[in-house]
Amino acid sequence: MPGFSAGRPIRMSPATEIPGIQSLERGLALFDLLARQEAPCGLSDLARQAGMHRAKAYRYLVSLVRAGWVQQDAHGNYGVGSAMQTLAVTWLSRQDALQLARNAARELAQSLGQTCFVSVWGQAGATAVRVYQPDRAVSVSVAEGAVLGLQSSATGRVFATWGNTPSAPLPLEMQQKIRMDGLAAIEGEHVSGINALSAPVFDGQGRLALALTLVGPASSLLADADSPAAAELWQAARRISETLGCPGL
C-alpha cells in the first residue's frame, strides 16, 4: 500500500521540510497575486508586483491560461479563469452549514457563558436543532426540537425578517431595525427575565440557511444589538455565511 513499507507506516516529514517544485510554487504565487486583483491586470503590471521578469511571468500565464485557471480579455489583460469558478463551486458544495453552525454555537456557549443554539426552518416553523450549554451552574435550558414563535422569539423574528415564512409578518419598523442591527433581540418578551439575541446565517445564494441564537438571564445577557455578546454572535454568523459563499457581505 502507498505510504507503508514492510507493514510499518512511513513517518512523513512536515511539508516545510520536504523539497518542493520551486517553479510550481512561483506559478501558484503569481496566480494568487492575480486572483487578489480587483480588476483584470496587464502583464507588465502583474510582473512588476510579483517582482518577476516580464518574459518569465508570461510563460507562467500561458500555462495557467491553457489549464483554464487564467483567462485573457480582448484588451490583453489577465483575470481569473473558469477553472477557479468550478473549484469554488465544488468547495462550497462540500461545506456543511449545520456543522459549521454547531461548532460556532459550541464555542459561543463557552466563551460567553450563555446557552447557544442552532435553528432551522422545519415543517412546524423555526426549530431548535442543536443546543449547547455553557460550563456554569445556572443556564437557560432550551429543548432540541422546540419550535420558536415568529413574533415572540428572537429566533422567530430572524426567520420572519429574512426567511420565506408563510405567515405572522412583523411590523415594518421592527423588520427595518432588525435588518439595520443585523440581528434580533428580545428582552423578556418570550419568558420574563430571559433575554435572547439571534443572528442569521446565509447560504451561497444569499438565502437564510439557519439562525444562531444566544439566550440567558437578563442579569448577564443584554438584549442590546450593540453589546459585546451581540457583536460576537453577529461576527460568528457572518463568518459562517462567508464560508458558505454568501454574496454581498
Buried (B, 14 or more C-beta within 10 A) or exposed (E): EEEEEEEEEEEEEEEEEEEEEEEEEBBBBBBEBBEEBEEBBEBEEBBEBBEBEEEBBBEBBEEBBEEBBBBBEEEEBBBBBEBBEEEEEEEBEEBEBBEBBBBBBBBBBBEBBBBBBBBBBEEEBBBBBBBBBBEEEEBBEBEEEBBBBBBBBBBBBBBBBBBEBEEBEBEEEBBEBBEEBBBBBBBEBBEEEBBBBBBBBBBBEBEBBBBBBBBBBEEBBBBBBEBEBBEBBBBBBBBBBEBBBBEEE
